[in-house]
């Protein structure tokens, strides 16, 4: 086999409903010198048995659950490809030329990160959203991360393997929101990246529910806290705003899931202390920062009353 261009890292769980379509979308790529690394996180259904056969597939079955972040880190270590990309077992590549286009650009321009647009498939309504904010591009070209500052959609990019390994860019061991931490670190280190307007990734949504518990809530809040620190350090005002907004929206529904008022106070004050309101005021005109402090404390008191109500 010729040198492997891309290693596609796929963590799988109980997702047999979509796994065939996912793997087939990789096998059908016009870029053939690739490998498919499947990391099975103790699936209990028929997922593995439904994976199409292909000599480029390498399956690693785990004996205990680790979560997607740790699995992807293992995939980075195992990868033999010059580039690495990540695909979830319930998503797929919508175009047979997606990987070929990204690799050709990366090779021609000698780039560390190249990506394209993403669309979202609503599994409840079968609607497709092609214009999800921050997830699509209107033209090809270079973008400085300071002019982009989004935290989502890491899987629509390919990353030079040596770039990730040399800079020790990995996923944190969180089970929720580990992807944005990886993406932000990679983008900040890279500084600028190249994009194409083509849609290169299809993301399925609303086909599964997350059962939030104390540990998952803490992990998501820890990820938000980490990106708040990073955005504050690098003066990324819009990213800082996105994290504050994320914290407000998430906490409105789940801060009370910590089930302990003392923990709620501790985590709230910890995150609040890392918010740079001066940086927010210097941010993008599209960022709505009016009454932000008031909204934050509104979240805190709402979570307190929700917890009190449940205990009655």
C-alpha positions in Angstrom: 0.0 0.0 0.0 1.2 3.5 -0.8 1.7 6.1 2.0 -1.5 6.6 3.9 -2.8 10.1 3.4 -5.6 10.3 6.0 -6.4 8.3 9.1 -10.2 8.6 9.8 -10.7 8.1 13.6 -14.2 6.9 14.5 -15.2 6.2 18.1 -18.3 4.0 18.3 -20.8 3.1 21.0 -24.4 1.8 20.5 -25.0 3.4 17.1 -25.8 0.4 14.9 -28.7 2.4 13.3 -26.2 4.6 11.4 -22.9 2.8 11.5 -23.2 1.2 8.0 -24.0 4.5 6.4 -21.1 6.1 8.3 -18.5 3.6 7.3 -19.7 3.3 3.7 -19.3 7.1 3.3 -15.6 6.6 4.1 -15.1 3.5 2.0 -16.7 5.3 -1.0 -14.2 8.2 -0.8 -12.3 8.8 -4.1 -9.2 9.2 -1.9 -8.3 5.5 -1.5 -5.0 5.6 0.4 -6.6 6.0 3.8 -7.1 4.0 6.9 -10.2 3.8 9.1 -9.5 3.4 12.8 -12.6 2.3 14.7 -12.4 2.5 18.5 -15.3 0.6 20.1 -16.3 1.9 23.5 -17.9 -1.2 24.9 -20.9 -1.2 22.6 -23.6 -3.7 23.7 -25.6 -3.8 20.5 -24.8 -5.1 17.0 -22.7 -2.2 16.0 -19.4 -4.0 15.3 -21.1 -6.8 13.3 -22.7 -4.3 11.0 -19.5 -2.6 10.0 -18.8 -3.2 6.2 -15.7 -5.2 5.4 -12.7 -3.4 4.0 -9.0 -4.1 4.4 -8.3 -0.5 5.4 -10.4 -0.9 8.6 -8.6 -1.4 11.9 -10.9 -2.2 14.9 -9.8 -1.7 18.5 -12.4 -3.0 21.0 -12.1 -1.5 24.5 -12.7 -3.6 27.6 -14.0 -0.7 29.7 -15.6 2.6 28.8 -13.4 5.6 28.3 -15.5 8.3 26.5 -14.9 9.8 23.1 -12.1 12.2 24.1 -9.8 9.5 25.4 -10.6 7.2 22.4 -9.7 10.0 19.9 -6.4 10.6 21.7 -5.7 6.9 21.2 -6.6 7.3 17.6 -4.1 10.1 17.2 -1.4 7.7 18.6 -2.4 4.8 16.4 -2.8 6.8 13.2 -0.4 6.1 10.3 -1.7 8.8 8.0 -0.1 12.0 7.2 -3.3 13.7 8.2 -5.9 12.8 10.8 -9.6 13.5 10.8 -12.5 12.5 13.1 -15.9 11.1 12.2 -18.6 10.1 14.7 -20.4 6.8 14.1 -23.7 8.4 13.6 -22.5 11.0 11.1 -21.3 10.7 7.4 -19.4 12.3 4.6 -21.9 13.7 2.1 -19.5 13.9 -0.9 -17.2 11.2 -2.3 -14.5 13.8 -2.9 -14.6 15.5 0.5 -11.3 14.0 1.8 -9.5 14.2 -1.5 -10.2 17.9 -1.9 -9.0 18.7 1.7 -5.8 16.6 1.3 -4.9 18.1 -2.1 -5.2 21.6 -0.7 -3.2 20.7 2.4 -0.4 19.1 0.3 -0.3 21.9 -2.3 -0.2 24.7 0.3 1.7 22.8 3.0 -0.9 23.4 5.7 -1.6 22.0 9.1 -5.4 22.5 9.1 -7.8 22.5 6.2 -11.6 22.3 6.5 -15.0 22.8 4.8 -18.6 23.4 5.5 -21.0 21.3 7.6 -24.7 20.7 7.4 -27.0 19.3 10.0 -29.5 16.6 9.5 -32.5 16.7 11.8 -33.5 13.1 12.4 -36.9 14.1 13.8 -38.1 16.1 10.8 -35.6 15.1 8.1 -34.8 18.7 7.5 -31.3 19.8 6.6 -29.8 23.0 7.9 -27.1 24.3 5.5 -26.6 27.6 7.3 -25.9 26.8 10.9 -23.9 29.7 12.4 -20.2 29.3 12.3 -20.4 25.9 10.5 -20.3 26.9 6.9 -18.1 29.0 4.7 -19.2 31.3 1.8 -15.8 31.3 -0.1 -12.5 29.4 -0.3 -9.4 30.9 1.4 -7.4 31.5 4.4 -8.9 32.6 7.7 -7.2 33.8 10.8 -8.6 32.2 13.9 -8.8 35.6 15.6 -11.3 36.6 12.9 -13.3 33.3 13.3 -13.4 32.4 17.0 -15.9 29.6 16.8 -15.5 26.5 19.0 -17.6 23.9 17.1 -17.4 21.6 14.1 -13.9 20.2 14.6 -14.7 17.1 12.6 -15.0 19.0 9.3 -11.3 19.6 9.2 -8.2 17.5 8.6 -5.2 18.0 10.8 -1.5 17.3 10.0 -0.6 14.4 12.3 2.9 15.8 13.1 1.2 19.2 14.0 -1.0 17.5 16.6 1.7 15.3 18.1 4.5 17.9 18.1 2.3 20.4 19.9 0.7 17.7 22.2 -2.8 18.8 21.2 -5.3 16.3 22.7 -8.8 16.0 23.9 -9.5 16.4 27.6 -10.9 13.4 29.4 -14.4 14.9 29.6 -17.4 13.0 28.3 -19.1 16.2 27.3 -17.8 19.2 25.4 -14.3 17.8 25.0 -14.4 18.6 21.2 -14.4 22.4 21.5 -11.4 22.3 23.9 -9.4 20.3 21.3 -10.6 22.5 18.4 -9.8 25.8 20.2 -6.3 24.7 21.2 -5.5 23.5 17.7 -6.8 26.7 16.0 -4.9 29.0 18.4 -1.7 27.1 17.9 -2.2 27.1 14.1 -3.1 30.7 13.9 -4.7 30.5 10.5 -6.3 27.8 8.5 -7.7 27.2 5.0 -11.3 26.5 4.2 -13.4 25.6 1.2 -17.1 26.3 0.9 -18.0 22.7 -0.1 -20.0 20.7 2.4 -17.6 18.0 3.6 -19.4 16.7 6.7 -23.0 15.7 7.7 -23.9 15.9 11.4 -27.0 14.1 12.7 -29.0 15.7 15.4 -32.0 15.0 17.7 -31.7 11.2 17.4 -30.4 10.7 20.9 -30.9 12.2 24.4 -28.3 12.9 27.0 -29.2 11.9 30.5 -27.5 14.6 32.5 -26.1 13.7 36.0 -23.8 15.4 38.4 -20.6 14.2 36.8 -21.6 15.1 33.3 -22.7 18.6 34.4 -19.4 19.1 36.2 -17.5 18.0 33.1 -19.3 20.3 30.8 -18.8 23.3 33.1 -15.2 22.4 33.5 -14.8 22.5 29.7 -16.5 26.0 29.6 -14.2 27.1 32.4 -11.2 25.9 30.5 -12.1 27.7 27.3 -13.0 30.9 29.3 -9.4 30.8 30.6 -8.0 30.3 27.1 -10.1 33.0 25.4 -9.2 35.4 28.2 -5.5 34.7 27.9 -5.5 35.2 24.1 -7.9 38.1 24.1 -10.5 36.3 22.0 -13.5 38.3 22.9 -16.1 36.6 20.7 -15.1 33.1 21.9 -15.2 34.5 25.5 -18.8 35.7 24.8 -19.8 32.4 23.3 -18.7 30.6 26.4 -20.6 32.9 28.7 -23.6 32.5 26.6 -23.1 28.7 26.6 -22.8 28.8 30.4 -26.0 30.8 30.8 -28.1 28.6 28.4 -26.8 25.3 29.9 -27.0 26.3 33.5 -30.6 27.5 33.1 -31.5 23.9 32.5 -28.9 21.8 34.3 -27.1 23.7 37.1 -29.6 22.3 39.6 -28.6 18.8 38.4 -25.6 19.1 40.6 -28.0 18.3 43.4 -26.0 20.2 46.0 -26.3 23.9 46.6 -22.8 24.2 48.0 -21.4 22.8 44.7 -23.6 25.0 42.7 -22.3 28.1 44.5 -18.7 26.9 44.2 -18.8 26.2 40.4 -20.9 29.3 39.7 -18.4 31.6 41.5 -15.4 29.8 39.9 -16.7 30.4 36.4 -18.0 33.9 37.2 -14.5 34.8 38.4 -13.0 33.9 35.1 -15.3 36.1 33.0 -13.6 39.2 31.7 -16.3 41.7 31.3 -13.9 44.3 30.0 -12.9 41.9 27.2 -16.5 41.4 26.4 -17.1 45.1 26.0 -14.3 45.3 23.5 -15.8 42.4 21.5 -17.7 42.0 18.3 -20.7 44.3 17.6 -22.9 41.2 17.1 -22.3 40.1 20.8 -25.2 41.0 22.9 -23.6 41.8 26.3 -26.4 44.1 27.8 -27.6 42.8 31.1 -25.2 39.9 31.0 -24.3 40.1 34.7 -28.0 40.2 35.5 -28.6 37.1 33.4 -25.8 35.3 35.1 -27.2 35.8 38.6 -30.6 35.1 37.3 -29.3 31.7 36.3 -27.9 31.1 39.8 -31.1 32.0 41.6 -33.2 29.9 39.2 -31.0 26.9 39.9 -31.3 27.4 43.6 -35.1 27.6 43.4 -35.3 24.6 41.1 -33.2 22.5 43.6 -35.4 23.7 46.5 -38.6 22.9 44.7 -37.3 19.3 44.0 -36.5 18.7 47.7 -40.0 19.6 48.8 
